């Protein structure tokens, strides 16, 4: 009889380890591509003075270069207008001589700029695309590296063009419309030079000293701390009620979730109408109760704006907290309360000695989720106040820089600052508040 050979323990464990690795590999790739890559890309953008509305800073550049497409357009326009002006200045011999000299210096500068064969070929390829009204899609073809000496010569030539054409007599300009257009075409040469926009950590140094950033952080922190504190208390009360047995409990649970089911932007717009100083229901009720002095205070002051956003967030997200805490309450063994009752414990003592300790993990998870959400809040401030009256949140500040002002370098910097703040909040909850909880899990 043949003996069956058994696989040794360590070898079997090694093969199972590799199998587990290959099973989680697709998930790890998805996580890296979806979450980690955008963060790294944002860090990369934050290292540059990147502005999409600026012709020479709309892409990252480490050194000086020439936008060959922009130069080709400027060179072709200026050359065309100067040639037209020669025909229009037939009666002005002195003007024709000045334009001819200008054309000669322009062509000489052009030949010196593209003196190498590879440079001349690059310009010729770009010009062929330009003549066919096609955009240059390749950065390698569009940009040509320049030395600092070449850049200084280029700027000196542009300055000489401006100086030469600035002294043209008004009689020449009035006789030749093309000469007027040539003066305007010179400005396009200035934008052909692309300066390095690499900032390193300069954006972080600049914005960490920015008072507007810290004001937005303070507003975000106040909103997050107060809203989460009240949402936790209200959510816990709702969870305790829904955990009891009574007629219609299912209807109550379903109705409580209605605020949470409304989209955040829609909820913010509804509350904005209710806060309106003229016909807002909430503002008028609070004024009648003496809570606020005027119905217009909520949407026109910093304290009123923060109060309005906090109240709106408590109304909307307290059901979410209640749902998470209700799930934790239902895991507590009912026999513990019966035993405590037999021992003479009151409901209040049972709550503090049984419910709260056993509900700690659920409270930690709920508070962690809500803190991260409130610190990244964008819908409420953007819909209600849009940052007016010093009610700007850090997420809204990043949005304004990145999309309203098209300053992707600065917007990415603020986004990374927000990311690290949220990360530090998570570490604080896990390492400090949840230290005992995770210690018990490990043991």
Secondary structure by P-SEA (a helix, b strand, c coil): cbbbbbccaaaaaaaaaaaaaaaaaaaaaaaaaccaaaaaaaaaaaacccccccccccccccbbbbaaaaaaaaaaaaaaaaaaaaaaacccaaaaaaaaaaaaaaaaaaaaaaccaaaaaaaaaaaaaaaaccccccccccbbbbcaaaaaaaaaaaaaaaaaaaaccaaaaaacaaaaaaaaaaaaaaacccccccccaaaaaaaaacaaaaaaaaaaaaaaaaaaaaaaaaaaaaaaaaaccccaaaaaaaaaaccccccaaaaaaaaaaaacccccaaaaaaaaaccccccccccccaaaaaaaaaaaaaaccaaaaaaaaaaaaaaccaaaaaaaaaacccaaaaaaccccccaaaaaaaaaaaaaaaaaaccaaaaaccccccccccaaaaaaaacccccaaaaaaaaaaaaaaaaaaaaaaaaaccaaaaaaaaac
